[in-house]
Amino acid sequence: MTVCRLRLAGAVALVVCLLIPGLAAGLQRGQTAPPLQVTSTSGQRITNANYGGYVLLVQFFATWCSPCRESIPAIIRINKKYGKQRFQVLGLSIDEKGDRVVKAFVTQQKITYPVALADDALQEAYGVRSVPTLFLINRKGQVIEKFMGMSEETEQAIESAIRTALAEK
């Protein structure tokens, strides 16, 4: 009897998630980005106020994630290309092994943008279910795009969205 109730509860939860898209999908376009209160691996306190007036690409990743490692050179290129145009990147690691592991990873990968640890509450606020997941946030602090994974097509889509966001007043 207990197994049947668990299956029924699981089925109900799945139906609810499918019927209410926002619940299943997490943070959506047009929503205000959740508050940031993190400390970078270099010791800098980071909040949303650090990025006021900037277009921001928030990258959720993990040091143990192969697709994440493969995406970092593209993110570094994007940061270099648009960094002087009121554009910033913030890397948020979901690693549970702590700051020391992430600091070593940042050095090893030659990451040129700020990186901090994202706690469970921040991951939940953004609706992160897998990595890499990236959010593009406009100058008003609103999410304008969400990207999951990284490919050449995704990199091109990110750049296109950045150019559009930078052109907006």
N, C-alpha and C positions, 0 to 999 in steps of 0.2 A: 504494500500500500504506500509506503514512504517513497519508493522509487517512482511510482506513478505520479505522486504529488510533485516530486522534483522535476520530472519531465514536463508536467503540465505547467509548472511555474516557469520553467525555461522557455517553453513554447509561447506562453503569454508575454514574457519579457521580450522575446524576439519579435513578436507581432507589434508590440508597443513601439519598439525601436524602429521598425520598418514604417509604421504609420506616422511617427513623429520624427521627420528627417533631422531636425536640429538636435534631438537627443542622441541619435546614432552618429551623426557626423561631427559633433564637437563645434568648435568655433567656426562661424560662417562669415562670408563676405559681408562687409558693411558694419559688422559688430566692432565695438571698441575693443582694442587689444587689452587683455588682462594686465593688471598692475605687475610691474617688474620690481623686485627688490632682491638683487643678487650681488655677490661680490666676485669680481673677476679673479682669474688665477694670478693676476699681478697685484691683487689687493685693492682694486678700484671698486668703490660702491657704485652700483648701476641701478638706476630707476628709469621709468618712462621719461622723466624730465630730461635725462641725458640726451634723448633723441628728439626733443621738441623741434619741429620744423624740418626734420630729416625724413627721408624715405628709409625704412629699416627692413632688412631681411633677417628674420630670426630663424636660426638653423638649430633644430633639435637633432642630436647625434649621440653616438656612444663609441668609445674607443675600441670596443670589441667587435664592432659592426663593420664588415667588409664593404658593403655599399656606402656606408658613411665615409670610410677612409678614401674610397674611390671618388667621392663627391667633393672632397676638400680642395683639390687643385682647381676645380671649376669655380668654387665659391671664392677662392683667393683671386682668381682672374677677374671675376665679376667685381669684387671689392676694389681691386686695383683700377679697373676700367672706369668705375662710376664713383669712386671714393671722393673725388674732388668736386662732385656735383651735388652736395648735400644728400649723400647716400651713405649708409652705414650697414655693417653686418654685425650681428651678435650671435655667437655660438653658445648653445646651451647643452651641456652634456648631461645625459641621464644616468651616468655611471654611478654605481653605489659604492665603489671602492675608494672614493674620496678625491680630494684636491690634488694629492701628490701624483696619482696616476694620470689625471687630466693634464696637470702641468707638464709632465714628461711627454705626453702625447702632443701637446701644443708645440713644444720644442722640436720633437721628432718630425712632425708634419710641417714645420715652418709656418704655422698659422699666424697671419698678420692682423687679425681682428680680435677684439675682446672675446674671451671665453669664460663662462662661469658654469657652476653646477646648478641644474634645475631639480628642485625637490619634487616630491610627489604632487604637492598642491599646485605647483606651477604647471606640471605636465597635465594634470587634470583640468586646470583652468583653460589651457589651450586645446584640450581634447586630443592629446598625442597618444596614439595607440601603437605606432611603429616608427622606426627611424630608418633613414633620415626623413624628417618632415620639416618643411620650410614654410614660413608665413611671411608675406610681403605686407608691410604696414605703411600706409600713406602718412603724409605730413600732419594730418589731423588725428592720427593715432588709431585709424580704422583698418581692419584687416581687408585687403583688397584681393589677395590671392592666397591659396594654400597649395603647396606642391608636396607630393609624396614620392620618395625615391629620387633618383637622378639618372638622366640619360642626356644624350646630345639634344634631343627634342625638348626635354625639360629645361635644360640650360638656356636654350633659345627662347622658350616661353618665359622664363624668369627675366631674361634680359629685355624682352619686349614689354613685359609688365613694368619693369623698372623704368624704362624710357617713357612709358605712358605716365607713370606716377610722377616722374621728375618734371614732365611738361605741364602738369596741373599746377594751378596757383593755389 
